[in-house]
């Protein structure tokens, strides 16, 4: 592993592909070029030295590693969305900024 930073964008791309099991459909949902989506998935697989998808014709299926990654990616994206919402609340002056129990 080269120590590259995994981005939220890469996680969103990964989840979109995993949920649709199709690169082109994921690209359309993300308003991105299929080549960009493919490159993002390839970068994750290369960086971590694991296959996240089995390629079968035009479709994709998660490998066992991909299944673990999907669970983790969804968790990270949920937390990122919660942080974004919390910051928006604070900016609007409706929050105290204190951590909730």
VMD Tcl script that builds the backbone (N, CA, C; Angstrom):
set m [mol new atoms 303]
animate dup $m
set s [atomselect $m all]
$s set {name element resname resid chain x y z} {
  {N N UNK 1 A 0.838 -1.173 0.000}
  {CA C UNK 1 A 0.000 0.000 0.000}
  {C C UNK 1 A 0.882 1.235 0.000}
  {N N UNK 2 A 0.509 2.179 -0.836}
  {CA C UNK 2 A 1.312 3.372 -0.985}
  {C C UNK 2 A 0.950 4.495 -0.052}
  {N N UNK 3 A -0.026 4.305 0.831}
  {CA C UNK 3 A -0.374 5.348 1.778}
  {C C UNK 3 A -1.265 6.435 1.198}
  {N N UNK 4 A -1.868 6.163 0.071}
  {CA C UNK 4 A -2.773 7.128 -0.540}
  {C C UNK 4 A -4.011 7.283 0.322}
  {N N UNK 5 A -4.590 8.457 0.310}
  {CA C UNK 5 A -5.782 8.718 1.098}
  {C C UNK 5 A -7.024 8.244 0.343}
  {N N UNK 6 A -7.876 7.485 1.023}
  {CA C UNK 6 A -9.150 7.067 0.452}
  {C C UNK 6 A -10.102 8.243 0.611}
  {N N UNK 7 A -10.766 8.628 -0.463}
  {CA C UNK 7 A -11.633 9.796 -0.414}
  {C C UNK 7 A -13.108 9.404 -0.278}
  {N N UNK 8 A -13.908 10.352 0.192}
  {CA C UNK 8 A -15.348 10.131 0.252}
  {C C UNK 8 A -15.902 9.916 -1.147}
  {N N UNK 9 A -15.335 10.607 -2.125}
  {CA C UNK 9 A -15.780 10.430 -3.509}
  {C C UNK 9 A -15.565 8.980 -3.946}
  {N N UNK 10 A -14.407 8.412 -3.662}
  {CA C UNK 10 A -14.156 7.021 -4.024}
  {C C UNK 10 A -15.155 6.094 -3.341}
  {N N UNK 11 A -15.472 6.383 -2.087}
  {CA C UNK 11 A -16.433 5.547 -1.372}
  {C C UNK 11 A -17.821 5.664 -1.985}
  {N N UNK 12 A -18.216 6.874 -2.373}
  {CA C UNK 12 A -19.525 7.052 -3.023}
  {C C UNK 12 A -19.575 6.302 -4.348}
  {N N UNK 13 A -18.492 6.374 -5.103}
  {CA C UNK 13 A -18.427 5.648 -6.377}
  {C C UNK 13 A -18.515 4.150 -6.116}
  {N N UNK 14 A -17.753 3.674 -5.169}
  {CA C UNK 14 A -17.771 2.244 -4.851}
  {C C UNK 14 A -19.178 1.787 -4.476}
  {N N UNK 15 A -19.852 2.528 -3.596}
  {CA C UNK 15 A -21.201 2.154 -3.157}
  {C C UNK 15 A -22.168 2.171 -4.341}
  {N N UNK 16 A -22.073 3.173 -5.188}
  {CA C UNK 16 A -22.957 3.249 -6.359}
  {C C UNK 16 A -22.778 2.033 -7.264}
  {N N UNK 17 A -21.550 1.641 -7.498}
  {CA C UNK 17 A -21.286 0.474 -8.346}
  {C C UNK 17 A -21.773 -0.798 -7.652}
  {N N UNK 18 A -21.473 -0.923 -6.359}
  {CA C UNK 18 A -21.865 -2.120 -5.618}
  {C C UNK 18 A -23.384 -2.287 -5.585}
  {N N UNK 19 A -24.097 -1.194 -5.400}
  {CA C UNK 19 A -25.557 -1.281 -5.309}
  {C C UNK 19 A -26.201 -1.606 -6.655}
  {N N UNK 20 A -25.581 -1.168 -7.725}
  {CA C UNK 20 A -26.162 -1.397 -9.053}
  {C C UNK 20 A -25.576 -2.610 -9.769}
  {N N UNK 21 A -24.437 -3.069 -9.290}
  {CA C UNK 21 A -23.703 -4.171 -9.913}
  {C C UNK 21 A -23.472 -3.908 -11.407}
  {N N UNK 22 A -23.289 -2.646 -11.736}
  {CA C UNK 22 A -23.099 -2.265 -13.135}
  {C C UNK 22 A -22.397 -0.910 -13.181}
  {N N UNK 23 A -21.268 -0.867 -13.872}
  {CA C UNK 23 A -20.460 0.335 -13.931}
  {C C UNK 23 A -21.159 1.489 -14.657}
  {N N UNK 24 A -21.747 1.212 -15.806}
  {CA C UNK 24 A -22.370 2.260 -16.601}
  {C C UNK 24 A -23.581 2.841 -15.883}
  {N N UNK 25 A -24.375 1.993 -15.246}
  {CA C UNK 25 A -25.532 2.486 -14.496}
  {C C UNK 25 A -25.091 3.342 -13.312}
  {N N UNK 26 A -24.027 2.935 -12.643}
  {CA C UNK 26 A -23.494 3.731 -11.538}
  {C C UNK 26 A -22.982 5.073 -12.047}
  {N N UNK 27 A -22.297 5.054 -13.177}
  {CA C UNK 27 A -21.785 6.300 -13.753}
  {C C UNK 27 A -22.934 7.247 -14.079}
  {N N UNK 28 A -24.008 6.727 -14.644}
  {CA C UNK 28 A -25.166 7.568 -14.970}
  {C C UNK 28 A -25.765 8.168 -13.694}
  {N N UNK 29 A -25.887 7.365 -12.646}
  {CA C UNK 29 A -26.448 7.847 -11.377}
  {C C UNK 29 A -25.565 8.920 -10.755}
  {N N UNK 30 A -24.271 8.809 -10.973}
  {CA C UNK 30 A -23.311 9.763 -10.401}
  {C C UNK 30 A -23.049 10.955 -11.323}
  {N N UNK 31 A -23.647 10.926 -12.517}
  {CA C UNK 31 A -23.389 11.958 -13.527}
  {C C UNK 31 A -21.891 12.040 -13.828}
  {N N UNK 32 A -21.311 10.875 -14.028}
  {CA C UNK 32 A -19.869 10.766 -14.288}
  {C C UNK 32 A -19.648 9.893 -15.515}
  {N N UNK 33 A -18.474 10.007 -16.073}
  {CA C UNK 33 A -18.108 9.165 -17.207}
  {C C UNK 33 A -17.810 7.756 -16.702}
  {N N UNK 34 A -18.246 6.740 -17.442}
  {CA C UNK 34 A -17.931 5.369 -17.034}
  {C C UNK 34 A -16.432 5.155 -16.829}
  {N N UNK 35 A -15.617 5.794 -17.638}
  {CA C UNK 35 A -14.166 5.628 -17.486}
  {C C UNK 35 A -13.675 6.182 -16.151}
  {N N UNK 36 A -14.279 7.264 -15.674}
  {CA C UNK 36 A -13.894 7.835 -14.375}
  {C C UNK 36 A -14.309 6.914 -13.242}
  {N N UNK 37 A -15.488 6.311 -13.358}
  {CA C UNK 37 A -15.963 5.377 -12.348}
  {C C UNK 37 A -15.062 4.147 -12.323}
  {N N UNK 38 A -14.744 3.635 -13.494}
  {CA C UNK 38 A -13.858 2.481 -13.595}
  {C C UNK 38 A -12.492 2.785 -12.988}
  {N N UNK 39 A -11.970 3.959 -13.271}
  {CA C UNK 39 A -10.655 4.354 -12.749}
  {C C UNK 39 A -10.679 4.457 -11.227}
  {N N UNK 40 A -11.780 4.953 -10.671}
  {CA C UNK 40 A -11.897 5.079 -9.220}
  {C C UNK 40 A -11.892 3.710 -8.546}
  {N N UNK 41 A -12.633 2.774 -9.119}
  {CA C UNK 41 A -12.666 1.406 -8.577}
  {C C UNK 41 A -11.300 0.745 -8.726}
  {N N UNK 42 A -10.695 0.902 -9.886}
  {CA C UNK 42 A -9.367 0.315 -10.121}
  {C C UNK 42 A -8.341 0.880 -9.142}
  {N N UNK 43 A -8.431 2.172 -8.837}
  {CA C UNK 43 A -7.490 2.787 -7.898}
  {C C UNK 43 A -7.639 2.184 -6.506}
  {N N UNK 44 A -8.883 1.973 -6.069}
  {CA C UNK 44 A -9.096 1.341 -4.758}
  {C C UNK 44 A -8.530 -0.073 -4.736}
  {N N UNK 45 A -8.824 -0.836 -5.771}
  {CA C UNK 45 A -8.349 -2.221 -5.818}
  {C C UNK 45 A -6.824 -2.282 -5.873}
  {N N UNK 46 A -6.225 -1.394 -6.623}
  {CA C UNK 46 A -4.765 -1.368 -6.734}
  {C C UNK 46 A -4.129 -0.934 -5.423}
  {N N UNK 47 A -4.670 0.116 -4.834}
  {CA C UNK 47 A -4.108 0.654 -3.591}
  {C C UNK 47 A -4.094 -0.378 -2.475}
  {N N UNK 48 A -5.151 -1.159 -2.380}
  {CA C UNK 48 A -5.259 -2.105 -1.274}
  {C C UNK 48 A -4.937 -3.544 -1.669}
  {N N UNK 49 A -4.656 -3.755 -2.937}
  {CA C UNK 49 A -4.237 -5.074 -3.392}
  {C C UNK 49 A -5.305 -6.139 -3.249}
  {N N UNK 50 A -6.555 -5.723 -3.370}
  {CA C UNK 50 A -7.678 -6.652 -3.232}
  {C C UNK 50 A -8.664 -6.442 -4.370}
  {N N UNK 51 A -9.255 -7.517 -4.843}
  {CA C UNK 51 A -10.336 -7.404 -5.813}
  {C C UNK 51 A -11.623 -7.177 -5.038}
  {N N UNK 52 A -12.327 -6.105 -5.366}
  {CA C UNK 52 A -13.581 -5.791 -4.697}
  {C C UNK 52 A -14.777 -6.313 -5.477}
  {N N UNK 53 A -14.557 -6.538 -6.786}
  {CA C UNK 53 A -15.613 -7.019 -7.666}
  {C C UNK 53 A -15.113 -8.173 -8.513}
  {N N UNK 54 A -16.020 -9.105 -8.791}
  {CA C UNK 54 A -15.794 -10.112 -9.822}
  {C C UNK 54 A -16.480 -9.565 -11.064}
  {N N UNK 55 A -15.758 -9.558 -12.163}
  {CA C UNK 55 A -16.327 -9.078 -13.423}
  {C C UNK 55 A -16.947 -10.258 -14.155}
  {N N UNK 56 A -18.211 -10.117 -14.523}
  {CA C UNK 56 A -18.923 -11.179 -15.239}
  {C C UNK 56 A -19.679 -10.538 -16.396}
  {N N UNK 57 A -19.100 -10.591 -17.580}
  {CA C UNK 57 A -19.736 -9.954 -18.730}
  {C C UNK 57 A -19.841 -8.463 -18.501}
  {N N UNK 58 A -21.045 -7.937 -18.602}
  {CA C UNK 58 A -21.259 -6.510 -18.372}
  {C C UNK 58 A -21.539 -6.192 -16.907}
  {N N UNK 59 A -21.770 -7.215 -16.116}
  {CA C UNK 59 A -22.115 -7.002 -14.720}
  {C C UNK 59 A -20.943 -7.177 -13.780}
  {N N UNK 60 A -21.150 -6.772 -12.554}
  {CA C UNK 60 A -20.147 -6.894 -11.504}
  {C C UNK 60 A -20.810 -7.505 -10.282}
  {N N UNK 61 A -20.066 -8.297 -9.555}
  {CA C UNK 61 A -20.547 -8.845 -8.290}
  {C C UNK 61 A -19.473 -8.604 -7.238}
  {N N UNK 62 A -19.926 -8.284 -6.042}
  {CA C UNK 62 A -18.986 -8.064 -4.955}
  {C C UNK 62 A -18.260 -9.355 -4.596}
  {N N UNK 63 A -16.977 -9.242 -4.358}
  {CA C UNK 63 A -16.215 -10.339 -3.779}
  {C C UNK 63 A -16.464 -10.308 -2.268}
  {N N UNK 64 A -16.009 -11.310 -1.538}
  {CA C UNK 64 A -16.123 -11.229 -0.073}
  {C C UNK 64 A -15.451 -9.967 0.485}
  {N N UNK 65 A -14.310 -9.578 -0.094}
  {CA C UNK 65 A -13.652 -8.342 0.343}
  {C C UNK 65 A -14.533 -7.131 0.026}
  {N N UNK 66 A -15.167 -7.167 -1.122}
  {CA C UNK 66 A -16.055 -6.076 -1.521}
  {C C UNK 66 A -17.255 -5.951 -0.604}
  {N N UNK 67 A -17.762 -7.080 -0.128}
  {CA C UNK 67 A -18.895 -7.060 0.793}
  {C C UNK 67 A -18.518 -6.370 2.099}
  {N N UNK 68 A -17.331 -6.672 2.605}
  {CA C UNK 68 A -16.834 -6.008 3.815}
  {C C UNK 68 A -16.660 -4.514 3.542}
  {N N UNK 69 A -16.083 -4.195 2.388}
  {CA C UNK 69 A -15.853 -2.796 2.026}
  {C C UNK 69 A -17.171 -2.032 1.916}
  {N N UNK 70 A -18.202 -2.660 1.379}
  {CA C UNK 70 A -19.497 -1.998 1.233}
  {C C UNK 70 A -20.064 -1.620 2.597}
  {N N UNK 71 A -20.001 -2.531 3.533}
  {CA C UNK 71 A -20.497 -2.239 4.883}
  {C C UNK 71 A -19.732 -1.065 5.495}
  {N N UNK 72 A -18.428 -1.097 5.380}
  {CA C UNK 72 A -17.604 -0.025 5.949}
  {C C UNK 72 A -17.834 1.310 5.225}
  {N N UNK 73 A -17.916 1.263 3.905}
  {CA C UNK 73 A -18.115 2.485 3.116}
  {C C UNK 73 A -19.443 3.137 3.471}
  {N N UNK 74 A -20.494 2.331 3.592}
  {CA C UNK 74 A -21.796 2.889 3.977}
  {C C UNK 74 A -21.718 3.552 5.351}
  {N N UNK 75 A -21.010 2.924 6.283}
  {CA C UNK 75 A -20.854 3.503 7.618}
  {C C UNK 75 A -20.121 4.831 7.585}
  {N N UNK 76 A -19.038 4.891 6.836}
  {CA C UNK 76 A -18.261 6.135 6.721}
  {C C UNK 76 A -19.111 7.233 6.087}
  {N N UNK 77 A -19.827 6.904 5.027}
  {CA C UNK 77 A -20.645 7.908 4.346}
  {C C UNK 77 A -21.798 8.384 5.236}
  {N N UNK 78 A -22.366 7.496 6.026}
  {CA C UNK 78 A -23.419 7.890 6.965}
  {C C UNK 78 A -22.873 8.876 7.985}
  {N N UNK 79 A -21.689 8.573 8.512}
  {CA C UNK 79 A -21.060 9.476 9.501}
  {C C UNK 79 A -20.687 10.806 8.861}
  {N N UNK 80 A -20.194 10.791 7.635}
  {CA C UNK 80 A -19.839 12.037 6.949}
  {C C UNK 80 A -21.081 12.893 6.731}
  {N N UNK 81 A -22.188 12.262 6.340}
  {CA C UNK 81 A -23.439 13.001 6.152}
  {C C UNK 81 A -23.925 13.589 7.480}
  {N N UNK 82 A -23.789 12.831 8.561}
  {CA C UNK 82 A -24.194 13.323 9.883}
  {C C UNK 82 A -23.333 14.513 10.295}
  {N N UNK 83 A -22.044 14.445 10.031}
  {CA C UNK 83 A -21.150 15.554 10.363}
  {C C UNK 83 A -21.501 16.800 9.555}
  {N N UNK 84 A -21.778 16.595 8.278}
  {CA C UNK 84 A -22.154 17.713 7.410}
  {C C UNK 84 A -23.449 18.368 7.919}
  {N N UNK 85 A -24.430 17.562 8.306}
  {CA C UNK 85 A -25.698 18.086 8.816}
  {C C UNK 85 A -25.488 18.825 10.136}
  {N N UNK 86 A -24.647 18.269 10.974}
  {CA C UNK 86 A -24.365 18.905 12.267}
  {C C UNK 86 A -23.701 20.252 12.071}
  {N N UNK 87 A -22.757 20.320 11.154}
  {CA C UNK 87 A -22.089 21.595 10.886}
  {C C UNK 87 A -23.054 22.622 10.305}
  {N N UNK 88 A -23.961 22.178 9.453}
  {CA C UNK 88 A -24.963 23.090 8.893}
  {C C UNK 88 A -25.858 23.639 9.996}
  {N N UNK 89 A -26.219 22.792 10.949}
  {CA C UNK 89 A -27.031 23.227 12.082}
  {C C UNK 89 A -26.280 24.259 12.910}
  {N N UNK 90 A -25.021 23.994 13.155}
  {CA C UNK 90 A -24.202 24.936 13.931}
  {C C UNK 90 A -24.058 26.265 13.206}
  {N N UNK 91 A -23.852 26.209 11.910}
  {CA C UNK 91 A -23.714 27.427 11.116}
  {C C UNK 91 A -25.001 28.252 11.165}
  {N N UNK 92 A -26.134 27.570 11.182}
  {CA C UNK 92 A -27.425 28.254 11.227}
  {C C UNK 92 A -27.740 28.805 12.618}
  {N N UNK 93 A -26.900 28.444 13.591}
  {CA C UNK 93 A -27.097 28.960 14.932}
  {C C UNK 93 A -28.150 28.240 15.723}
  {N N UNK 94 A -28.513 27.038 15.281}
  {CA C UNK 94 A -29.559 26.299 15.999}
  {C C UNK 94 A -28.993 25.182 16.852}
  {N N UNK 95 A -27.686 25.070 16.899}
  {CA C UNK 95 A -27.081 24.009 17.696}
  {C C UNK 95 A -26.123 24.611 18.719}
  {N N UNK 96 A -25.789 23.843 19.710}
  {CA C UNK 96 A -24.905 24.346 20.759}
  {C C UNK 96 A -23.454 24.060 20.468}
  {N N UNK 97 A -23.209 23.116 19.558}
  {CA C UNK 97 A -21.842 22.725 19.276}
  {C C UNK 97 A -21.313 21.669 20.221}
  {N N UNK 98 A -22.097 21.347 21.262}
  {CA C UNK 98 A -21.669 20.327 22.197}
  {C C UNK 98 A -22.018 18.948 21.666}
  {N N UNK 99 A -21.191 18.012 21.998}
  {CA C UNK 99 A -21.436 16.639 21.560}
  {C C UNK 99 A -22.649 16.093 22.283}
  {N N UNK 100 A -23.468 15.361 21.547}
  {CA C UNK 100 A -24.628 14.748 22.188}
  {C C UNK 100 A -24.196 13.431 22.828}
  {N N UNK 101 A -24.906 13.017 23.876}
  {CA C UNK 101 A -24.510 11.790 24.598}
  {C C UNK 101 A -24.649 10.565 23.752}
}
mol reanalyze $m
mol bondsrecalc $m
mol representation Tube
mol addrep $m
